[in-house]
Amino acid sequence: MARPLTLYYSPFTRASRGLWMLEELDEPYALRLIDTHKGEQRNPAYLAINPTGKVPTLRDGEHIIRDSAAICAYLADRFPGAGLAPATDAPERASYLTWLFYAASNVEPAVMVQTNKWPVPSVQTSWGSYETVIETLAGAVRGGPYLLGKQFTAADVVLGSMVRFCLANKLLPARPELGAYVARLEARPALQRTMKIEAEYAARLKA
Ligand SMILES: N[C@@H](CCC(=O)N[C@@H](CS)C(=O)NCC(=O)O)C(=O)O
C-alpha cells in the first residue's frame, strides 16, 4: 500500500540531506516547511513527532523517522529498486554501512570539536584526531567516483552533504580529492534539483 512520504524540512539545514535523498528516488513526496528561525521546531505538534526539536523528520504513513542519516538509510532500504543501498546480503553492504556510520558518528563531531576548539583529548574521541578524519575522507573518495566506487548510495548523500557543507564553509581543508568528489556529486541532477528547491524555500521564508 502506498504510504505518502512527508519530509519536515527547513532549507539549508541538515534536512537538505533528506531532500536530496528524496530527489534521488522516483517516489512522490511532500515537504512540510518548518521555520526554525520562528521556532516552529518547538511547537507541541512537531515535538510530538520529533521530541529533539530538530529538523528533519520523515513521515512514511504511520512511521516516523528522525535524524538525517537514519532517514537516508531508511529510504534507501524502503525503495530498493532505486539502488541507493547494496542489498543486505551483498558484500558491498559492509563498506556502505561503514561510511554511513562514519559520517554521522565521526565526521560531524570531529568538525564541531575542531571548529569550536573544544579541548577533548583524542584518546576520548571516537574519531581520533581531526587530521585522521581528513586523511580517511580523502582516501575514501580518491578512487571514486563514489564511496563504493561506481555505485552511488545513501552513504554519499550523508557523507557527501557533510563534505560539501564543510568545504563551502572552510571547515575542512580544500584537499583536491574532496573538491573533486563534491564536483561529481554536484553534477548529479538530483542534487541540482535539490539546490533549486532549497533556494526557492529559502526565498519563501524571507518573503
Ligand atoms: N542529528 C540530527 C541533527 C539535526 C539538526 O541539528 N538540525 C538543526 C538544523 S541543521 C535544527 O533543527 N536546529 C534547530 C534548533 O536547534 O532549534 C540530524 O542529523 O537530523
The ligand as a Tripos MOL2 file, in Angstrom:
@<TRIPOS>MOLECULE
LIG
   20    19     1     0     0
SMALL
NO_CHARGES

@<TRIPOS>ATOM
      1 N1         21.1990   14.6730   14.2870 N.3       1 LIG1
      2 C1         20.1930   15.4830   13.6410 C.3       1 LIG1
      3 C2         20.5610   16.9320   13.8100 C.3       1 LIG1
      4 C3         19.5590   17.8540   13.1760 C.3       1 LIG1
      5 C4         19.8860   19.3110   13.4420 C.2       1 LIG1
      6 O1         20.8880   19.6570   14.0760 O.2       1 LIG1
      7 N2         19.0160   20.1920   12.9210 N.am      1 LIG1
      8 C5         19.1780   21.6120   13.1510 C.3       1 LIG1
      9 C6         19.2820   22.3520   11.7940 C.3       1 LIG1
     10 S1         20.7590   21.8960   10.9400 S.3       1 LIG1
     11 C7         17.9480   22.1630   13.8570 C.2       1 LIG1
     12 O2         16.8640   21.6190   13.7410 O.2       1 LIG1
     13 N3         18.1270   23.2510   14.5940 N.am      1 LIG1
     14 C8         17.0390   23.9510   15.2260 C.3       1 LIG1
     15 C9         17.1900   24.0750   16.7070 C.2       1 LIG1
     16 O3         18.1300   23.5090   17.2840 O.co2     1 LIG1
     17 O4         16.3690   24.7370   17.3160 O.co2     1 LIG1
     18 C10        20.0870   15.1070   12.1660 C.2       1 LIG1
     19 O5         21.1180   14.8210   11.5510 O.co2     1 LIG1
     20 O6         18.9710   15.0880   11.6350 O.co2     1 LIG1
@<TRIPOS>BOND
     1     1     2 1
     2     2     3 1
     3     2    18 1
     4     3     4 1
     5     4     5 1
     6     5     6 2
     7     5     7 1
     8     7     8 1
     9     8     9 1
    10     8    11 1
    11     9    10 1
    12    11    12 2
    13    11    13 1
    14    13    14 1
    15    14    15 1
    16    15    16 2
    17    15    17 1
    18    18    19 2
    19    18    20 1
@<TRIPOS>SUBSTRUCTURE
     1 LIG1         1 GROUP 0 **** ****
